[in-house]
Amino acid sequence: MHGHVHLCLREFCIETYGREQWEKVLKDADLDDDNDFMLFHYYKDDNTFKLVGAIQGVVGIDLPQLLESYGRHFYKYAYSRGYDRMMKTLGRDFVSFVQNLDLLHSLLALTYKGMRPPQFRCERKNNKLLVHVYTVRPAMYPVAVGTLKEVAKELFDTEIEMELVERLTGQIFESKFCEHVIFDVKVIGVDRGMGINVSNNRNCSVVLDKGIRPEDLDHYMDNQMVSLPRRSLHLAIPYSVIFNENMHILGAGLHLKTLCSDLGKTNVKFNDVFEIKEPSVTLSFTNIMNCSNTYMYFFLQMKPRKGINNVEEECPLLRGHMVPLENRKHIAFLGSPFFEGISDLLASTCYLNNIPQDQITMEIMFMNEQRRADVEMSKKLDETTASMKKLANALEEEKKKTDTLLYDMLPVKVADQLRDGQTVSAEKHECVTILFSDIVTFTNMAAKCEPIQIVDLLNELFMRFDNLSTEYDVYKVETIGDAYMVVSGVPESIADHAQRIATMGLGMVAETERVISPVTGSPIQIRVGIHTGPVVSGVVGTRMPRYCLFGDTVNTASRMESHGVPGRVHVSCSTYQKLIGTEYDLEPRGEVEIKGKGLMNTYFINGKSTNAMSLQIPDDSTVRDIGVSDTTDTTNLQHDKVTDRIPFTNSHQENASPSAMITKEKRENMKGEVKSSLCLIL
């Protein structure tokens, strides 16, 4: 079908059922919204039927109801696309409009080659108006019903009903016309322009001028007849043929006689010499008379035959009208050679002087040649537009992939600034929370495993950590070997940065239970350290730029991890102050000797508890974790991880300094001291 049909179906579905339903239709029909909906293209009927079936499946209504609704919309679609004036010229009433629809289709076929529209015929019988619809597409007749109902309503201000009378295979049509449907048209309410009651005794084959009634022509029979010699008639109408009800040719135009020698013989039948190309009717006197009350074109082609000296005779395609003569026992075909373009004329044996001067064939031929060039250009433009849309969509998908990769390397705010060509200045953040983690005994593990096993282990572990960072909306700064670093509160400041990092730390410890060591076959363990404080952030480098954090807070967070306990989340006093009074179960660890810091009060996060009791905050005099240079940054961490890490086994600290060793007994004593302090405060 023509692209107009697909475009109208898309517009109908979107306007009636919404864009979301249309997306489902495209998916079910396996069609592309660009390539399968181009105006100057033809699509196989199977694709159209598949599209209609997909719409029915998505919206869930009966097929006849869906097709009739589409037919109503098709009239509005055509009306809004510039065919309104063309439709208004088809007839002064509904009957003449329907009778001349085939004429409109034949004219449109000059531009839209390959059209196979339905054909229409009106019949008045027993005070009824019957509309015959002939279609090559079975079960699609409700589209014609909806269109005709909308025509009656919009053009002739009348509501109609079309009652199905009969469905059959039309005998007057060739086998390709597989369905002939007859409807009884009934007016609902007032008939304001249907033309149903016009007398059937008069020949109304030609659309009357506006304001002229058929009865005004009754006097034409009283006019004096003018006799004209047959030779003069055939010279004036050189491509005419007159035949009787037995299909015997009584006379033919001079040009036709020169092209076909059989036309000069006697007892030659019309259907032995010619065949009808359009409309696809069986060539008989009765069938032609059934169609003679429509102002439609007949296309005739001379059958292949040999003439004088056994030479193949050639005759161009003829286009004209079948005109019943006065007694309706004779029919005159009044036609002329038909050429769609210059190429058809060049391929024939005719020249411009073979075309009658009073015919518009030449004008149509040259106009159609220009029109075809315009259509071909529009078709290429459609293809280019669809290709550009496809490329734009592909480019957008690639841009999304690039953005995703870029946002994994840099914060969104920073990445957008760099992409826009802006300079990213260093920025100070007053309060952020940083987390470090590493794998316990990773060095020994790496020495006993194949490199690929270590890569697989780290990949599995860090993928789990990455999912957690996305879930809790914290920024992953980097990984160094087995160390994993994240921060919250950078580059955008948020109030609950400590809570987010604390929750992630607990989640990381839980996730490691699902990652198995290739050496021991048991779950690995990690140390997690967290610290809260000020940092300075900035982008370092132009090739492979890195977003780095600078300040003592980074170093202190790393110390919290390296002096931590396997399987536990170790936090500094500043982080503890941010978490106090929240849902976290915090356990004091007491004073711990931290390399480069001295004694520091630190804490463990045991988990979340809605009834967690807030513990005492140490005095500032006991918190000695301030005073280290602000120039510490993440670039120093790899050296620290190798040279300054305190080794731990899976269950206890080994070879640690006494000040860093917190035994179970000491921990219980600290809990008792805290409880006593709380009692004194209360």
N, C-alpha and C positions, 0 to 999 in steps of 0.2 A: 504494500500500500504506500501511498505518497506520504512524504514527511509531515504534511499538514495533519494527517490522521493521528500520527504519534504525538505531535505537539499538542493537538487538541485533547487527546487522552491524558497527557501529563497535566495540562491546565485544568481539565475537568476534575481529575483526582485530587490535585492540590487544593483547589478552591472548595471542593465539596467535602473532602475528608481530612485535609490538612497535610502539611509537609512530612510529619512523622510517619503517617500511613504510606505516603508515597515512597519514602525510603525503604519501607518494608516490601512494597510492591517491586521496586527495582531489585532488591535482594532475591525475592522469590522468583522473579522472571529472569534473573541473571542478565540484566541489561545495564548498559552504561548510560548515565544521564546526559552525556555529551555526544558520544558517537552514534547512539541509536535514536537521536531526536534532532536530526538536522533537516531543515526545511526542504532543500532541493535534492533530496535523496529518496530512493524507493526502497522499501523494506519488504521482505517476504511476508506473505500472509501468515505463515506459521509464527513469526515473531510477534505479529499483531495479536493473533489469537492467544499466544502465550501471555502477552501483556494484559489482555482483557481477563483471562483466567486468573492471573495473579491479583488483579484488582478485586475480582469477585471473591477470591479466597481471603483477602485481607479485610474487606469491608463486610463480607458475609451477607449479601443480599442475592435474590434470584437473578439469574442472567438476563431474562427479558426486561425486568425492571431496571437493571443497571444499563443495558443497551439503550432503552428508551430515554433514560435520563441523559445519557451521553448524546443521543440524537438531538435533544433539546439544546444541549450546550453547544453542539456542532453548529447549529444555526447562529447562535450568538457569536461563536468564534469566527465564522465566515463573515458575518455582518460587521464585526469590529476590525476585520483585516482588509477592508476596502472593497468587498464584494456587495456592499449594500445597494449601491446604485444599479449594479448589474441585475440584482434580484428584483428590484422594483420595476424594471422594464419588462419582466417576463409575462405579465398579464394584468388585466384590470380586475380579475377576480381569482379565486382559489383554483377553479377548474382550469382556466387558461394558464395559470402559473404552473400547475402540475404538468399540463400538456407540453409545455415548452422547456421543462427541466432538461430533457435530453438535448435540446438545442444548446443550452448553456454548457452542458458537459462536453458536447462536440467542439465548441469553441475553446473551452479550457484545455482540451486534449491537444490543441496546437502547441500550447506551452508545456503542459505536463504530459509528456509522452508516456505511454504505458498505463494510463488510467483505465480502470475497469469499473466504472460507477454503475449503480443500479439504474434500470430503465423504468419509466413510468408511463402509464396510459390511463385515461379516465373513460368510464363508460356509464351512460345513463340507461337504467333498466328498471322498469316497473316503478317509476317515480323514486328511484334510488340512485345515488351516486356511488359507483364502484371504482375503486382505485386499484389498478394492477401494478404490482411491483415485481420486477424480474431481477434476480441477483445471482451472481456467480459464487456467492459466499453463503453457504447454508446457515440458517439460524440467526443471521445478522439482520434480518428484516426489521426487528424492533427499532433499530437506529433510524430507518426511514420513517417509522411511525412517529417517533419523538420529534424528528425534524419537521415533518408536515404539520404536526400539532402546533409546534412553535411558530411556523410560518402563518398558519391560520390565525393564531392569537396576535402576533406582532404586526403582520402586514395587513390583515383583513379584519382585525378586531373581533374575532369570532372564536368561541371555544368549540372544539369538535371532539368527538369520540370516533375511534376507528375499530370496528368490530371485525375480528377475523372470520372470514367466510369460508375460505378454502386454501389449502396449501398443496401444491402439486408440481410436477415437472412440466414446465411449459412446452407444449407440443410445437408452438410456433418458433421456438428457439432451438438452436443447435445444442449439442450435448454439453458444451461448456457452461451454458446457463442452466444451473442445476435446480433452481427453485423459482416457482411462480406462485406468488401469494396475492390473494384477493381480499380487499377490505371493503366493508360497508361504512361509508362516512356519514355520521349523523351530527347535526348541529345541536349544541347545547345552548338554549336561550335564543337570542335574537341573531338572525342571519344578516350580517352587515356587509358582506362582500364575498360570499362563497360562489355565486353564479351557478347554483345547483338547478334552479328552476328555469334556465334558458331552454328554449325549445330545441328539441333534438332533430327537427325536420330540416334545419338549415345547415349548410356546410360552414363550419366555423374553423376551418383549418388555419386561417391567418388571424393573428392577433389584431383586433380592431383598434382603430385610433380612439383615444380617450374621448368619450362623449358620443360616440357613434353606436347606435343600436343595430342589432342584426336586422330588425324589421325595416330599418331605413334603406336597406339594400333590395327590398322586394321588387322595386320597380325596374331592376336591371334586366329582367326577362323581357320587358317591353321595349328595350332598346333595339334599334335596327341592327341586324346582323350584317357584318362586313365580310364578304367572301375574299379569301386570300389563296392564291395558287399554292399547291403543296410545295412546289419547288422554292417559292419565295419564303414559305414558312420554314422549310428546312435550311435555307440559306441564312435566314435571320436568327434561327436557333440551331447552330451547326452541331451541337452535341445533344440533341434531343432524340427521344425514342417514344413512339406511341404504340401501345399494345392493347389487346382486348382481354376479355375475361378468360379466354382460353390460352392466354399468354402468347398468342401469335403477334408478331411484329407487323404493324400496318404501315409504318414509315419511320425514317431515321434521318438525322441531320447529315449534311453533306460531308462534314469533317469525319464523322463516325464511319460513313460509307467508305471513305478513302482508307481508313485504318482497318476496317473489317469488311472483307468482300462478301461475307455471308449476309450482311444486312441488306444487300441489294436483291437477294433471292426471295422467293415466295415460300410461305408456310414454314418460316423459321421462327422458333420459339425464343422468347426473351430469356428464359432461364437456361436455354442451351448455349446462348452466346455470353451471357454475363453471370457473375456471381456477386452476392452482396457481402461486403466486408464489414460494414457497420450500417445499421444495427444488426446484430447477429440473429436475423430471422431467416426461417426457411423461405426461399423465394417462391411465393405463390400469390395469385391475385387476391385471395381472401386475406392473407396476412398483411399484404401491403395496404389494403383498404382499412384494415383494423388500425393501422398506424397512420393513415392519411390525414386524420384530424389533428395531427400534431405538426407544428412548424419545425420539423427536424430534418437534418441532412441524411441522405442516403449516399453511401460510398459504394460504387460499382467498379468491378475489375473484370475486364474481358478474359474469358478462359483461354488458355494456350491453344493455338490452332495454326495450321499452315495455310497460306493463301496461294496466290498465283506463283507458278514455278516452284512450288513446294517450299516457299520462304516463310519463316516464322513471322507472324504478324504481331506487332507490338502496339499496345494502346495504353495510355497513361491512366492512372486512377481517376475516376470521374466522381465529382461531388455535385449533388443537386437535390431537387425535391420531387416527390411523387405527387402529381396533381390529378385528382379524379376529374374527368370531363363531365359535361352537363348531364348525360344520362347515367353516369356512374357505372357504365359498362366498359369504359375505356380509361386508361391511365396514361398520362404523359410524364415521362421523366425529363425534366429540364435541368441540364447540368452543364459542367465545364470541367476541363482538366484541373486536377488538384495537385499542387506541389507544396510541400511543407517548407521547402527552402531551395536555395540556388543549387545545392548538390543534387536534389531530386530532379530538377530540370535538366541539369547537365547529363545525368545518367539516362535520361529518356531520349526519344527521337523527336521531341517537340522543341520549338523555339517560341520566343515571346509573341511572334506574329500568329502562332497557332492558337493563342488564347484570345477569346472574344474581347473586344475593347470595352464593352459595357459591363464586363464582369470585374469583380473586385479581387480576383485571384492573384493578379500581379501585386496589388497593394498588400494583400495579406501575406504573400510570399516574401516580399522584401521586409515588411514589418516583422514577420515571424523570424526571419534570418537575424535581424538585429536583436529581437527578443531572446532568441536562443543563445546568442552571444552573451547577453546580459545574464541569462539564467546560468550559463556555464561559469561565468565569472562569479556569480553569487554562490554557486555550488562549491567552487574552489575556496571562496571566502569562508563558507560554512566549515569546510574541511580544515582550513587553516586555523579558524577560531577554535574548533574542537581540539585540534592538535596543540594549540597554545594553552588551552585550558588544561589539557592533560599534562603538558610540561609544567604549567604553573602548579598543579596539584602535586606532581612529583617533586618539584623544587620545594614546595612547602613541607612535604614529608621529610626531605633531606635536611631542610632547615631545622625542623623539629628535632631530628636526630643530632644535628650539630649543636643545637641549643642544649639538649639533654646532656651531651658530653661536656660542653663548656660549663654548664651549671654544676656538673659533678666535680670539676676542677676548681671553680671559683664560685663565690657567692653570687646569687642572681643580680644583686645591686651592682656589684663590682664588674661582673661580666658584661652587663648592659652598658656600663660606662666605657669599658674598653672597646666594645663593639661600635659604639658611637664615636670613637676617636677621642674621647675625653681622657684627661690625665687623672689618675686615681691618686689622690693625696693621702699621706699617712693620717690615720685617725686615732684619737685616743678614746678609750672606753673605760669609764670609771669603775664598772663592776661587771665582771663576767665570771663564768665558771668553766674550768677546764678539767678534762678527764684524760688520764693516761692508763693504758693497760698493756701487759705483756704476758707471755706464756712462761710458766714456771719450768725451769730446767730445759729451756729451749735449746741452749747451746749443746748440751749433751745429746738431746734428741736429734739435732741436726747432724751430729757427728756419726750417729748410728743408722741413719736413713739415707735412702737415695734422694738426690735433689728433687726429682719429680714428685716424690711422696711429700716433701716439705711444701712444695708449691701447691699441691692439691689440698694439704691440710690448711695452709694459710688462706687459700681461696675459699674453702668452705666456711672457715671461721669468720673471715672478714665480710663475706656475703651476708652472713647472719647479722653481724654488727651493722652493716650498711642498712639492712632492713629496719633495724631498731632506730638508727639515726633518722631515717625517713619517717618512721612512725611517731617519734617524739619531736621531730622538727628541730634537730640540732645540726650543726655544721661539722662535717668531717674535714679536719685540717690536713692530715696526712697519715701515712703509715711508714714506719722505719723498721725494716726487718719484721720482727714479731710484735713491735709496739704499735698501738692504735691510739690516735689522738683526736678528740672531738671537743667542741666548745659551744656554749650557748650564751647568747647576748651579743653576738658579733655576726654580721655588721650592724644589724638592727637591734636596738636595746629592747629587752623584754623583762618583765618583773619576775617571772617564775623560772629564771635560768637555772638556779640551783636545783629546784625540784625536778626539772627535766633531765638534767645530767645525773642526778641521784637515781631516778627511775631507770635511766638507761644503764647505769652501772649495775644495778640489780639484775636487769634483763640480760646483760652480757655474761654475768656469772652463771645465770640459769642456762643460757644458750650453750656454754662450753660443755655442759653435761651431755650434749648430743654430738659432740665432736670427739672422735676416738683417736688416741695416740697410736701411730703406726709401730711404736717400739713396745709399749706395755699392753696395748689392746684395751686399755681403760680410758675413760674420759679424761681429757686434759684439764689442767687448772690454770687460772690466770690470777694476777694481782691487779687490782683496780685502785687508782689513787685520784683524788679530786681536791681541787683547791679553788678558792674564789678570791678575786682581786682585780686590780686595774691592769690593762694591757694597751699596747699600741699596735694597730694593724696596718698593713701596707702591702702593695704588690711589688715584688722584687723580680727584676729581669724583664727583658723584652721578648726573647725567644723562650718559649715554654715558661711564661710568667708564673710565679708562685705567690699565693696569698699567705703571708707569714704573720705570726704573732710575736711581739717583743715585750720583754719585761720580766720582773722577778716572779710574777704569778705563774709563768710557764715553767720555770725551774722548780718552784715549790710544788706544783702539781706533779712533776716528774718524780720529785723526792717522796711524795706521798705514795706513789706507786712502788718505787724501788724499796721502800721501807715497810711495805704492806705485808699482809698475810695471805697465802694462797686461798682462793675461794671466797675472799671477803672484800668489801668495799671500804677503803681507808680514806678518811676525809680530814681536812685541816680544821682548825678552830673557826676560821672565817666562813668556811662552808657550813660548819655546824651552826653558827649563828643565823645563817639564812634558812636553815631547815628546822630550827627550834620552833616548837608549837605547831608543826605540821603533822602529817600522817605517818612520818617515818619513825621507826624504832631505832633510836640512837644509843650506842653503848660507848662510854668513855674508855679510852685505852690508857690514859695517863700520860706522863711525860716520856717522850721518846727522843733519843739522841739522833738528830737528823744531820747528815753530813753537810757542812757549810751553813748550818742554821743554828746548831746547838740544840738545847732542849725545847721541845714543842709539845703542847697538849694536842693530842689527836683523838679521833673517834672512829668507830665502826658503824656502818649502817646495816642493821640486821634484817631489815625488811620494812614493810608497811604495816601499821597498826592504827586503827581508828581510835583506840584508847591509849595511844602512846603518851607517856608523861614527859613533859619538858624537863630537861636536866639543867643543873646550875651552869651558868656561863662563868668561866674563869675571869678573874680580874685582868686588866690590861697588863699588870706587872708580871703576871705569870705567862703571858703570851709573848714568846720571844721568836717570832717568825718574820720580823721586819728588818730591813737594813741591808739587803743584798742588792747588788748593782742592777739598775733598770735596763741594762743592755743585754741581759740574758735572753736568748731566743731559741727557737726550735732547731736551729742549725747545730747547737751544742749538744743536742740530746743523744745523737747517735754515739758520740764519744762517752757520754755519761752512762749509756745503757751497757757499754762493753766493760768499762773500767770501774764503775762505781756501784754496780748492782750488788745487793746483798743476797747471797744464794739462800734458797729455801728448799726444803723437801716438800713432799706432798702433804705432810701433816704438821710438822714443827719447824721452827727456825733452827738453823745450824750455823755454828761459828759466828753468831751475831754478837754484838757488844752487849754487856749486861744491861746498859741503860735502854737498849732496844728490845730486850727480852721481857715480855709480859706473860707471866704464868697465870694459870687458872686461879690459883690462890690469891695472887695480887689483884686480879680483876675483881674477884668477889669482895676483897677488902675495899677497893675503890668504890664499888657499888654501895657498900655500907657507909662509907664516908659521905657520899653524895646524898644518901637518904637522910643522914644526920643533919647535913647542911640544910636540906629542904625543911626538915622539922624546925630548925632554929629560925629559918626565914618565916615560916608560918606562925 
